[in-house]
Amino acid sequence: MTAAIVGYARTSTVDQEAGLEAQERDLRQAGCSKVFSEQVSSMVTARPQLEAALEYMREGDTFVVTRPDRLARSTADLLGVAKRLEDKCVTLRILSMQIDTSSPNGKLMLTILGGIAEFERELMLERQREGIAKAKAEGKYKGRAPTARRKAADIIRLKKEGKTADQIGAELGVSRSSVFRMLREHS
């Protein structure tokens, strides 16, 4: 069986038809015999064609995208997809960055991206912890209000009305486990 070169193209909206066509053209020029395409926002919805493409890939195949933002929501997401491909022994090529994970240089570049993403995340978390500590010291930070505790009376009332934990949770916007916890605490 011959290794396949498979492409993935995505735009966020149907208004970006020309962008999708350009990606598909570039992927075909890069040698893709099959291209999975979709017009969905990567931020708010599932990407069924991406999942189909990843499922389609077999050992020895090459998965090609024009740019990293067409494939992933973030660097962490990109690295997650790259790991899924690596686990299947599939090469990832990103045309705009000239990254090809079949070479040591390509793997290094992807690893560097991952290191930078982790570094950025740690800096963000550190700034967040510092901001919380400052707000606490100034008496401005009280933490997140426990949602289920504020709704305990409603949880108990709805349970007495015969509603299930799932129904109560859906109606009040709390988790099923929070419903059970409030019922245990108030029984």
ABEGO torsion letter per residue (X at the ends): XBBBBBBBBBBABAAAAAAAAAAAAAAAAAGBABBBBBBBBAAABBBAAAAAAAAABBBGBBBBBABAAAABABAAAAAAAAAAAAAAGBBBBBAAAGBBAABAAAAAAAAAAAAAAAAAAAAAAAAAAAAAAAAAAAGABAEBBBAAAAAAAAAAAAAAAGBBAAAAAAAAGBBAAAAAAAAAAAX
